[in-house]
Amino acid sequence: MTEYINKEFYREIPPQERYYINLNANSINAVMDRLNAEGILFSATLSNYKNVVTVHKADSERAAAIVGETAPRRNSDARIIGNTDYRSISDKRYIKMDTDTALKVAAVLSGDNSSRFSGRIIGDNATITVSGDKNAANVRRMADNIKNSDLLTILDEAGFERVNLNNGFVNFRNSITGAVEGFDNLDMVREMFEDKDNEFFHPTAYRIELTSDAFEDAYYISCYDNSTGEEKTPYFDSDGMPTFHTVEEAISYVESKNIPITNTNDELNVWEAAEADLESEKISEENRSHIADFPMQNGLYPDHFRFNEADNSFIWTYFNSDGDNGNGEFVEKYISEQDIYAAYMARANAENEADGRNAFITCILENCREAVIDTYSGYFQGYADEYINKPDSVAEYYGIGENSIYTENMTSLITLLEESCPSAAADKNKQAENDSRPLDLHSDEIEIEGYTGTWYVMDVQRVKDRDLFLLESEIYGDEAACLIVNENRNVVMDNVHNGFADYLEANNVPEGQLVISGEVASEMWYYGFDVHINGEKLAPFESVSDKNGTFGEIEDKDNTVSAPVNDVTLCHTADTIASAVFDISEKYFNAEKAVGVPYYLNLER
């Protein structure tokens, strides 16, 4: 039975780096003990007819010394071996061999009672004597096997199977090609096996290989030993050694020459992927070289907007220098008409102008379709050319983004987009129409600049001959504060919670009074009604000189002039009745109007 020790180590040693040591049964254990003691890695094959230790060539010198130190000493009587006296052997046949092989043959023959032999050893040479040709052939075959036991192991691992064809030869089958060859003996097999040009043991195969750095191209065709995997020579044609820039070129060549290659698809795919990566890196490097030519202001790259009239959309293109791990990339956003309208509505509902700008651009950034063109893309070059040489049809802005300090650019861009959006423009026109109509108690959908949403009129009060309008939000209703505006939609007061009472209180108007114009106040004061300026009651009218001095104070626009509600009502009612009476008197009695006299005093007439 054959025993293998550390067979894995044997397989790890390249064939050309293996060093074989044939040992007899008496010394192999001692040699292995010494190799272990000195930390020399080895593999061993042990059997009744062969004992072989294999080490790396780097350890061969020391291993050989160990073998010499542990070899058993022989006395002079040990030079004659055998189980039969030489003179007792008839029909003698002599087989010469080396001493180590002879000792191993003797060990085998000694265990077989039917095998009679005698042997003589002189130094490294020995002769075994047996009877007849048949026994001689058996001994020769045995010696051949023992002496070449390492070769049999090598051939087995290399894929060569020994077969018995009973044809008088030592026969082997190549398991790769299926070919069978016969040899005179194992010595001949060894000789043929060691000949790298022998096509039986070393059939030539072809594969695409990577070239060295000495070549500009990446690939060549290798002629290699299909048994060992070692290259024999590069492939040459009539023009020399062909090399190829890509795997595709190499495959095209071998197909045209009918050269069967052994590369796997996985191996070729890996190379092709590496080619693609290398090509991408070249493209990226070339594309990155154009970034230095990009326009820039105050450390900012521009934003480009191209209008598509067919669907009222925009293409927004900008360069993100931090993208793609710092290599930079173009970002392209498709802004549809629906996107613009959504951004317009987001801005309209913002609390103030700054929030409106942010709401608009945030809506665009978060909702528009986006494409990224990095430096590895073949399209980057075209984007770079247009970025550097902006067409006249493209609008260019700097500082577009959330919380931008470039408010003028932001406002200009928003205007461009909204004016190009029919639905947003229609809303603006409708609002403009609403804004042009005078306010009254039925007005609604009112937009007030700087305030969110739309409003409607809750109440109206006339103050100083001007109407003021109390507005409530159409979005939040009574959950939000009201506004007081004038007829021009200018905010007179915000954060209103108690209607006009908040306004009157803020302007020092006493309770139960109305704010009146200076002209009405002057007339009421002159005719004896109570008049207040900034909440303080005027002294009663006494003389014309008082009137002339007080008129200027009453007419001062910075003052708030008021009078009791009942007095204002009475004065207005009297004025209306008096006017009617005078019209009648003029028509029927030819009377003259009494100018400068209180109307209610003329009622007796």
C-alpha positions as CSV (number, residue, x, y, z in Angstrom):
1,M,0.0,0.0,0.0
2,T,1.3,3.4,-0.9
3,E,1.4,6.2,1.7
4,Y,1.6,9.9,0.8
5,I,3.0,12.5,3.2
6,N,2.3,16.2,2.7
7,K,1.0,15.7,-0.8
8,E,-0.4,19.3,-0.9
9,F,3.1,20.7,-0.6
10,Y,4.2,18.6,-3.6
11,R,1.5,20.1,-5.7
12,E,2.4,23.6,-4.7
13,I,6.0,23.2,-6.0
14,P,6.3,24.1,-9.7
15,P,7.5,20.9,-11.6
16,Q,10.7,22.6,-12.7
17,E,11.5,23.5,-9.0
18,R,11.1,19.9,-7.6
19,Y,14.1,18.0,-6.3
20,Y,13.6,14.2,-5.9
21,I,15.5,12.0,-3.5
22,N,15.2,8.2,-3.7
23,L,15.8,6.4,-0.3
24,N,15.7,2.9,1.0
25,A,13.4,1.8,3.8
26,N,16.3,1.8,6.3
27,S,17.1,5.5,5.9
28,I,13.8,7.3,4.9
29,N,12.4,7.7,8.4
30,A,15.7,9.1,9.7
31,V,15.9,11.6,6.7
32,M,12.3,12.8,7.3
33,D,13.1,13.3,11.0
34,R,16.1,15.4,10.1
35,L,14.2,17.5,7.6
36,N,11.4,18.1,10.1
37,A,14.0,19.1,12.7
38,E,15.7,21.6,10.5
39,G,12.3,23.0,9.2
40,I,12.7,21.9,5.6
41,L,9.4,21.4,3.9
42,F,9.1,18.1,2.0
43,S,6.6,15.6,0.5
44,A,7.1,11.9,0.5
45,T,5.8,8.7,-1.2
46,L,6.3,5.5,0.8
47,S,5.6,1.9,-0.5
48,N,7.1,-1.5,-0.6
49,Y,9.0,-0.8,-3.8
50,K,9.7,2.9,-3.7
51,N,10.5,5.7,-1.2
52,V,10.8,9.2,-2.6
53,V,11.3,12.5,-0.8
54,T,10.6,15.7,-2.7
55,V,11.9,19.1,-1.6
56,H,12.2,22.5,-3.3
57,K,15.3,23.0,-5.3
58,A,16.2,25.8,-3.0
59,D,16.6,23.2,-0.2
60,S,18.2,20.5,-2.4
61,E,21.8,21.1,-1.2
62,R,21.0,20.8,2.4
63,A,18.6,17.9,1.9
64,A,21.3,15.9,0.0
65,A,23.7,16.5,2.8
66,I,21.2,15.2,5.3
67,V,20.8,12.1,3.2
68,G,24.6,11.6,3.2
69,E,24.7,12.0,6.9
70,T,22.0,9.5,7.6
71,A,22.8,6.8,5.0
72,P,23.5,3.4,6.8
73,R,27.1,2.2,6.8
74,R,27.8,-1.1,5.0
75,N,30.4,-3.5,6.0
76,S,32.3,-5.6,3.4
77,D,29.9,-8.6,3.9
78,A,26.9,-6.4,2.8
79,R,28.2,-6.3,-0.8
80,I,26.7,-9.7,-1.5
81,I,22.9,-9.8,-1.4
82,G,20.2,-12.3,-2.4
83,N,18.2,-15.3,-1.2
84,T,20.0,-17.9,-3.3
85,D,23.7,-18.8,-3.7
86,Y,25.0,-17.5,-7.0
87,R,26.3,-21.0,-7.9
88,S,22.8,-22.5,-7.4
89,I,21.1,-20.3,-10.1
90,S,20.8,-22.0,-13.5
91,D,20.4,-20.3,-16.9
92,K,21.8,-17.1,-15.4
93,R,20.6,-13.7,-16.5
94,Y,22.4,-10.5,-15.3
95,I,20.7,-7.2,-14.8
96,K,22.9,-4.2,-14.0
97,M,21.5,-1.2,-12.0
98,D,22.6,1.4,-9.4
99,T,23.1,0.3,-5.8
100,D,20.0,2.1,-4.4
101,T,17.7,0.5,-7.0
102,A,19.3,-2.9,-6.5
103,L,18.7,-2.8,-2.8
104,K,15.0,-1.9,-3.4
105,V,14.7,-4.7,-5.9
106,A,16.3,-7.1,-3.5
107,A,13.8,-6.1,-0.8
108,V,10.9,-6.9,-3.0
109,L,12.4,-10.2,-4.3
110,S,13.2,-11.3,-0.8
111,G,9.6,-11.1,0.2
112,D,8.6,-13.4,-2.7
113,N,9.7,-17.0,-1.9
114,S,9.3,-18.0,-5.6
115,S,11.9,-15.4,-6.7
116,R,15.4,-16.8,-6.5
117,F,18.2,-14.2,-7.0
118,S,21.7,-13.3,-6.1
119,G,23.3,-9.8,-6.1
120,R,26.7,-8.2,-5.9
121,I,27.3,-4.5,-5.0
122,I,30.4,-2.6,-5.8
123,G,30.3,1.0,-4.9
124,D,27.3,2.7,-6.7
125,N,26.9,-0.1,-9.1
126,A,25.2,-3.5,-8.6
127,T,24.3,-6.6,-10.5
128,I,21.2,-8.8,-9.9
129,T,21.4,-12.4,-11.1
130,V,18.2,-14.4,-11.8
131,S,17.3,-17.5,-13.8
132,G,15.8,-17.2,-17.3
133,D,14.5,-14.4,-19.5
134,K,11.1,-14.2,-17.8
135,N,12.6,-13.5,-14.4
136,A,15.1,-11.2,-16.0
137,A,12.3,-9.2,-17.6
138,N,10.4,-9.0,-14.4
139,V,13.5,-7.7,-12.5
140,R,14.2,-5.1,-15.3
141,R,10.6,-3.9,-15.1
142,M,10.7,-3.8,-11.3
143,A,14.0,-1.9,-11.4
144,D,12.6,0.4,-14.0
145,N,9.6,1.2,-11.9
146,I,11.6,1.7,-8.7
147,K,14.2,3.9,-10.3
148,N,11.6,6.0,-12.0
149,S,9.0,6.1,-9.2
150,D,9.2,9.9,-9.0
151,L,8.6,10.0,-12.8
152,L,5.4,8.0,-12.4
153,T,4.1,10.4,-9.8
154,I,4.9,13.4,-12.1
155,L,3.3,11.8,-15.1
156,D,0.2,10.9,-13.1
157,E,-0.2,14.4,-11.9
158,A,0.5,15.8,-15.4
159,G,-2.4,13.7,-16.8
160,F,-0.6,10.7,-18.3
161,E,-2.1,7.3,-17.5
162,R,0.0,4.1,-17.8
163,V,-1.8,1.4,-19.8
164,N,-1.1,-2.2,-20.3
165,L,-1.4,-3.2,-24.0
166,N,0.7,-6.4,-23.8
167,N,2.8,-5.2,-26.7
168,G,6.2,-5.3,-25.0
169,F,6.3,-1.6,-24.5
170,V,5.7,0.8,-21.7
171,N,2.5,2.6,-22.7
172,F,1.0,5.9,-21.6
173,R,-2.2,7.7,-22.6
174,N,-2.4,11.5,-22.7
175,S,-5.7,12.1,-20.8
176,I,-6.0,15.6,-22.5
177,T,-5.6,14.5,-26.1
178,G,-6.4,10.8,-25.8
179,A,-3.3,9.8,-27.7
180,V,-1.3,6.7,-26.7
181,E,2.4,6.1,-27.1
182,G,4.7,3.1,-26.4
183,F,8.3,3.4,-25.1
184,D,11.0,0.8,-24.6
185,N,11.3,1.5,-20.9
186,L,10.8,4.2,-18.3
187,D,14.2,5.6,-18.9
188,M,13.1,6.4,-22.4
189,V,9.8,7.8,-21.0
190,R,11.8,10.1,-18.8
191,E,14.0,11.2,-21.7
192,M,11.0,12.0,-23.8
193,F,9.1,13.7,-21.0
194,E,12.1,16.0,-20.3
195,D,12.2,17.0,-24.0
196,K,9.9,20.1,-24.0
197,D,9.5,19.7,-27.8
198,N,8.0,16.3,-27.5
199,E,4.4,16.8,-28.7
200,F,3.0,13.7,-26.9
201,F,4.1,14.7,-23.4
202,H,4.1,18.5,-24.2
203,P,1.4,19.2,-26.7
204,T,1.4,22.8,-27.9
205,A,-1.7,24.8,-27.2
206,Y,-2.5,28.5,-27.8
207,R,-3.9,31.2,-25.7
208,I,-4.1,35.0,-25.7
209,E,-1.7,36.5,-23.2
210,L,-0.9,40.0,-21.8
211,T,2.3,41.5,-23.2
212,S,5.0,43.0,-21.1
213,D,5.6,46.8,-20.7
214,A,8.0,46.6,-23.6
215,F,5.1,46.4,-26.0
216,E,2.7,49.2,-26.9
217,D,-0.1,46.8,-27.5
218,A,-1.6,44.8,-24.7
219,Y,-1.9,41.2,-26.1
220,Y,-0.1,38.5,-28.0
221,I,-0.6,34.8,-28.8
222,S,1.3,32.4,-26.6
223,C,2.3,28.8,-27.7
224,Y,2.4,26.9,-24.4
225,D,2.8,23.4,-23.0
226,N,-0.7,22.2,-22.4
227,S,0.6,19.7,-19.8
228,T,2.6,22.1,-17.6
229,G,1.1,25.4,-18.6
230,E,4.6,26.8,-19.4
231,E,5.1,28.9,-22.4
232,K,7.2,27.4,-25.2
233,T,7.4,30.5,-27.4
234,P,5.3,33.4,-28.6
235,Y,3.4,32.8,-31.8
236,F,5.0,34.1,-35.0
237,D,3.5,34.6,-38.5
238,S,5.3,35.6,-41.7
239,D,5.4,39.2,-40.5
240,G,6.8,38.4,-37.1
241,M,5.2,38.4,-33.7
242,P,1.7,39.9,-34.0
243,T,0.4,42.0,-31.1
244,F,-3.1,43.4,-30.5
245,H,-4.5,46.5,-28.9
246,T,-7.7,44.9,-27.7
247,V,-9.1,41.4,-27.0
248,E,-11.5,41.9,-29.9
249,E,-8.6,42.4,-32.3
250,A,-6.8,39.3,-30.9
251,I,-9.9,37.1,-31.2
252,S,-10.5,38.3,-34.8
253,Y,-7.0,37.4,-35.7
254,V,-7.0,33.8,-34.3
255,E,-10.3,33.2,-35.9
256,S,-8.9,34.3,-39.3
257,K,-6.0,31.9,-38.8
258,N,-8.0,29.1,-37.4
259,I,-5.9,29.1,-34.2
260,P,-7.8,27.3,-31.4
261,I,-7.2,29.2,-28.2
262,T,-7.9,27.9,-24.7
263,N,-8.8,31.1,-22.9
264,T,-12.0,30.9,-21.0
265,N,-14.8,33.5,-21.6
266,D,-14.5,34.7,-18.0
267,E,-10.8,35.5,-18.5
268,L,-11.5,37.4,-21.8
269,N,-14.4,39.2,-20.2
270,V,-12.2,40.4,-17.3
271,W,-9.7,41.8,-19.8
272,E,-12.4,43.5,-21.9
273,A,-13.8,45.0,-18.7
274,A,-10.3,46.3,-17.8
275,E,-10.0,47.7,-21.4
276,A,-13.3,49.5,-20.9
277,D,-12.1,50.9,-17.5
278,L,-8.9,52.1,-19.1
279,E,-10.7,53.7,-22.0
280,S,-13.1,55.4,-19.5
281,E,-10.2,56.7,-17.6
282,K,-8.7,58.2,-20.8
283,I,-12.0,59.8,-21.7
284,S,-12.4,61.1,-18.1
285,E,-8.9,62.6,-18.2
286,E,-9.5,64.3,-21.5
287,N,-12.8,65.6,-20.4
288,R,-11.4,66.9,-17.1
289,S,-8.9,69.0,-19.1
290,H,-11.7,71.2,-20.4
291,I,-13.0,72.2,-16.9
292,A,-10.3,74.9,-16.6
293,D,-11.9,76.7,-19.6
294,F,-15.4,76.8,-18.0
295,P,-16.7,80.3,-17.4
296,M,-16.8,81.5,-13.8
297,Q,-17.7,84.5,-11.7
298,N,-16.9,85.0,-8.0
299,G,-16.0,81.4,-7.8
300,L,-19.4,80.3,-9.3
301,Y,-20.0,78.3,-12.4
302,P,-23.0,79.6,-14.5
303,D,-26.5,78.0,-14.8
304,H,-27.7,77.7,-18.4
305,F,-31.4,77.6,-19.4
306,R,-32.6,76.6,-22.8
307,F,-36.3,77.2,-23.8
308,N,-38.2,74.6,-25.8
309,E,-41.1,76.4,-27.5
310,A,-42.8,73.2,-28.6
311,D,-43.9,72.3,-25.0
312,N,-43.0,75.5,-23.0
313,S,-40.3,73.6,-21.2
314,F,-36.7,74.5,-20.2
315,I,-33.5,72.5,-19.9
316,W,-31.4,73.7,-17.0
317,T,-27.8,72.7,-17.2
318,Y,-25.1,73.4,-14.6
319,F,-21.7,72.1,-13.6
320,N,-21.4,70.4,-10.2
321,S,-17.7,70.6,-9.3
322,D,-18.1,68.3,-6.2
323,G,-19.9,65.6,-8.2
324,D,-18.5,62.2,-9.0
325,N,-16.0,62.1,-6.1
326,G,-14.6,65.5,-7.0
327,N,-14.1,64.9,-10.7
328,G,-17.1,67.1,-11.5
329,E,-20.2,66.4,-13.5
330,F,-22.9,68.2,-15.5
331,V,-26.4,68.1,-14.1
332,E,-29.3,68.5,-16.5
333,K,-32.8,69.1,-15.3
334,Y,-35.9,69.0,-17.5
335,I,-38.3,71.7,-16.3
336,S,-41.8,71.1,-17.7
337,E,-44.6,73.6,-17.9
338,Q,-46.3,71.7,-15.0
339,D,-43.1,72.0,-13.0
340,I,-43.0,75.8,-13.6
341,Y,-46.6,76.2,-12.6
342,A,-46.1,74.2,-9.4
343,A,-43.1,76.4,-8.5
344,Y,-45.1,79.5,-9.3
345,M,-47.9,78.4,-6.9
346,A,-45.3,77.5,-4.2
347,R,-43.9,81.1,-4.5
348,A,-47.4,82.6,-4.5
349,N,-48.1,80.9,-1.2
350,A,-44.9,81.9,0.5
351,E,-45.0,84.4,3.4
352,N,-42.6,86.9,1.9
353,E,-40.6,87.5,-1.2
354,A,-37.4,85.8,0.0
355,D,-39.3,82.7,1.1
356,G,-41.1,82.8,-2.3
357,R,-37.8,82.7,-4.2
358,N,-36.6,79.7,-2.1
359,A,-39.9,78.0,-2.5
360,F,-39.8,78.4,-6.3
361,I,-36.2,77.0,-6.7
362,T,-36.7,74.2,-4.1
363,C,-39.8,73.0,-6.0
364,I,-37.8,72.9,-9.2
365,L,-34.8,71.1,-7.6
366,E,-36.9,68.5,-5.9
367,N,-39.5,67.6,-8.6
368,C,-37.8,67.9,-12.0
369,R,-36.4,65.0,-13.9
370,E,-32.6,64.9,-13.7
371,A,-29.7,63.5,-15.7
372,V,-26.1,63.4,-14.7
373,I,-23.2,63.5,-17.3
374,D,-20.0,62.6,-15.6
375,T,-16.5,62.9,-17.0
376,Y,-16.5,59.3,-18.0
377,S,-19.3,59.9,-20.5
378,G,-18.8,60.3,-24.2
379,Y,-21.4,63.1,-24.1
380,F,-19.4,65.3,-21.6
381,Q,-17.3,66.8,-24.5
382,G,-20.4,68.2,-26.2
383,Y,-21.8,69.7,-23.0
384,A,-18.4,71.2,-22.2
385,D,-18.2,72.9,-25.7
386,E,-21.6,74.5,-25.3
387,Y,-20.9,75.5,-21.7
388,I,-17.8,77.3,-22.8
389,N,-19.3,78.7,-26.0
390,K,-22.8,79.6,-24.9
391,P,-25.3,79.9,-27.8
392,D,-27.3,83.2,-28.0
393,S,-30.5,81.3,-27.4
394,V,-29.4,80.1,-24.0
395,A,-30.0,82.3,-20.9
396,E,-27.1,82.4,-18.4
397,Y,-27.3,83.2,-14.7
398,Y,-25.0,83.0,-11.7
399,G,-25.8,82.0,-8.2
400,I,-29.0,80.1,-8.8
401,G,-30.0,78.0,-5.8
402,E,-31.6,77.9,-2.4
403,N,-30.9,80.8,0.0
404,S,-29.0,82.6,-2.8
405,I,-27.7,86.1,-2.2
406,Y,-28.0,86.8,-5.9
407,T,-31.6,88.0,-5.5
408,E,-31.6,90.0,-8.8
409,N,-30.5,86.9,-10.8
410,M,-33.0,84.7,-9.0
411,T,-35.9,87.2,-9.6
412,S,-34.9,87.5,-13.3
413,L,-34.8,83.7,-13.7
414,I,-38.2,83.3,-12.0
415,T,-39.7,85.9,-14.2
416,L,-38.3,84.2,-17.3
417,L,-39.8,80.9,-16.4
418,E,-43.2,82.2,-15.2
419,E,-43.6,84.4,-18.3
420,S,-42.9,81.3,-20.5
421,C,-45.5,79.2,-18.7
422,P,-49.0,79.9,-20.2
423,S,-50.8,78.7,-17.0
424,A,-48.7,80.9,-14.7
425,A,-49.1,83.8,-17.1
426,A,-52.9,83.3,-17.2
427,D,-53.0,83.4,-13.4
428,K,-50.9,86.6,-13.4
429,N,-53.2,88.2,-16.0
430,K,-56.3,87.2,-14.0
431,Q,-54.7,88.7,-10.9
432,A,-53.8,91.8,-12.7
433,E,-57.4,92.2,-13.8
434,N,-58.5,91.6,-10.2
435,D,-55.9,94.2,-9.0
436,S,-57.2,96.8,-11.5
437,R,-60.8,96.5,-10.3
438,P,-61.8,98.8,-7.4
439,L,-62.2,97.1,-4.1
440,D,-65.7,96.8,-2.6
441,L,-67.6,94.5,-0.2
442,H,-67.8,91.8,-2.9
443,S,-64.1,91.7,-3.8
444,D,-62.3,88.4,-3.4
445,E,-59.2,86.5,-4.7
446,I,-57.1,89.5,-3.8
447,E,-53.3,89.1,-3.8
448,I,-51.4,91.4,-1.5
449,E,-47.6,91.7,-2.2
450,G,-45.6,90.1,0.6
451,Y,-48.5,88.1,2.1
452,T,-49.4,84.5,1.5
453,G,-52.3,83.4,-0.5
454,T,-55.4,85.3,-1.5
455,W,-57.9,87.5,0.5
456,Y,-61.5,88.7,0.5
457,V,-63.1,91.9,1.8
458,M,-64.9,91.5,5.2
459,D,-65.8,95.1,5.9
460,V,-65.3,98.7,4.7
461,Q,-64.9,101.9,6.7
462,R,-64.4,105.4,5.3
463,V,-61.6,107.3,7.0
464,K,-60.6,110.8,6.0
465,D,-62.6,110.6,2.8
466,R,-60.9,107.3,1.9
467,D,-62.2,103.8,2.1
468,L,-60.3,101.3,4.2
469,F,-60.9,97.5,3.6
470,L,-60.7,94.8,6.2
471,L,-59.3,91.6,4.5
472,E,-59.5,88.0,5.7
473,S,-57.4,85.1,4.3
474,E,-59.2,82.8,1.9
475,I,-56.8,80.0,2.9
476,Y,-56.7,80.2,6.7
477,G,-59.9,82.2,7.5
478,D,-60.3,83.3,11.1
479,E,-57.3,81.2,12.1
480,A,-55.0,83.9,10.7
481,A,-54.7,87.7,11.4
482,C,-56.5,90.1,9.1
483,L,-55.2,93.0,7.0
484,I,-56.4,96.6,6.6
485,V,-55.6,98.0,3.1
486,N,-56.5,101.2,1.2
487,E,-58.1,101.3,-2.2
488,N,-54.7,100.8,-3.9
489,R,-54.2,97.5,-2.0
490,N,-51.4,99.0,0.1
491,V,-51.3,97.6,3.6
492,V,-52.3,100.2,6.2
493,M,-52.2,97.7,9.1
494,D,-51.5,94.0,9.5
495,N,-51.8,91.5,12.4
496,V,-55.4,92.7,12.9
497,H,-57.5,90.6,15.2
498,N,-60.4,92.9,16.2
499,G,-61.4,94.5,12.8
500,F,-61.3,98.3,12.5
501,A,-61.2,98.6,16.3
502,D,-57.5,97.7,16.2
503,Y,-56.9,100.5,13.6
504,L,-58.9,103.1,15.6
505,E,-57.1,102.2,18.8
506,A,-53.7,102.4,17.2
507,N,-54.6,105.9,15.9
508,N,-55.9,107.2,19.2
509,V,-59.5,107.4,18.1
510,P,-61.9,107.5,21.2
511,E,-64.5,104.8,21.4
512,G,-67.8,105.6,19.6
513,Q,-66.1,108.0,17.2
514,L,-65.3,107.9,13.5
515,V,-62.3,109.2,11.7
516,I,-63.3,112.1,9.4
517,S,-61.6,114.3,6.8
518,G,-60.1,117.7,7.8
519,E,-62.7,119.5,5.6
520,V,-65.7,117.8,7.3
521,A,-64.1,118.3,10.7
522,S,-63.6,122.0,10.1
523,E,-67.2,122.5,9.2
524,M,-68.5,120.4,12.1
525,W,-66.3,122.3,14.6
526,Y,-67.3,125.6,13.2
527,Y,-71.0,124.8,13.6
528,G,-70.6,123.6,17.2
529,F,-70.1,119.8,16.9
530,D,-67.5,118.0,19.1
531,V,-64.2,117.4,17.1
532,H,-61.2,115.5,18.4
533,I,-57.6,115.6,17.2
534,N,-55.4,112.6,18.0
535,G,-58.0,111.7,20.7
536,E,-58.2,115.2,22.4
537,K,-61.3,117.3,22.1
538,L,-60.9,120.7,20.5
539,A,-62.1,123.8,22.5
540,P,-65.4,125.2,21.2
541,F,-65.3,127.6,18.3
542,E,-65.3,131.2,19.4
543,S,-64.0,133.5,16.7
544,V,-62.9,133.6,13.1
545,S,-59.3,134.1,14.3
546,D,-59.6,130.8,16.2
547,K,-60.9,129.1,13.1
548,N,-58.0,130.3,10.9
549,G,-55.4,129.1,13.4
550,T,-57.1,125.8,14.0
551,F,-57.7,124.9,10.3
552,G,-54.1,124.2,9.7
553,E,-54.0,121.8,12.6
554,I,-57.1,120.0,11.5
555,E,-55.9,119.7,7.9
556,D,-52.5,118.3,8.9
557,K,-52.4,114.9,7.4
558,D,-50.3,113.5,10.2
559,N,-53.1,114.1,12.7
560,T,-56.0,111.8,13.2
561,V,-59.3,113.8,13.3
562,S,-62.5,112.2,14.7
563,A,-66.0,113.0,15.8
564,P,-68.8,111.1,17.6
565,V,-70.6,108.7,15.4
566,N,-74.0,110.2,16.1
567,D,-72.8,113.8,15.4
568,V,-71.3,112.6,12.1
569,T,-74.6,110.9,11.2
570,L,-76.6,113.9,12.2
571,C,-74.5,116.3,10.3
572,H,-74.6,114.2,7.1
573,T,-78.4,113.7,7.5
574,A,-79.0,117.4,8.0
575,D,-76.9,118.2,5.0
576,T,-78.9,115.9,2.9
577,I,-82.3,117.3,4.0
578,A,-81.2,120.9,3.7
579,S,-79.9,120.3,0.2
580,A,-83.3,118.9,-0.8
581,V,-85.2,121.8,0.9
582,F,-83.1,124.4,-0.9
583,D,-83.6,122.6,-4.2
584,I,-87.3,122.8,-3.6
585,S,-87.3,126.4,-2.5
586,E,-85.3,127.4,-5.5
587,K,-87.7,125.6,-7.8
588,Y,-91.0,126.7,-6.3
589,F,-90.2,129.9,-4.2
590,N,-87.3,131.3,-6.1
591,A,-85.4,131.4,-2.9
592,E,-81.6,131.7,-2.6
593,K,-79.4,129.2,-0.8
594,A,-78.2,130.5,2.5
595,V,-74.4,129.9,2.0
596,G,-72.4,129.5,5.2
597,V,-75.4,128.8,7.5
598,P,-75.8,125.4,9.1
599,Y,-78.4,123.4,7.1
600,Y,-80.3,122.3,10.1
601,L,-80.9,125.9,11.1
602,N,-82.5,126.6,7.7
603,L,-85.1,123.9,8.3
604,E,-87.5,126.4,9.8
605,R,-87.5,128.4,6.6
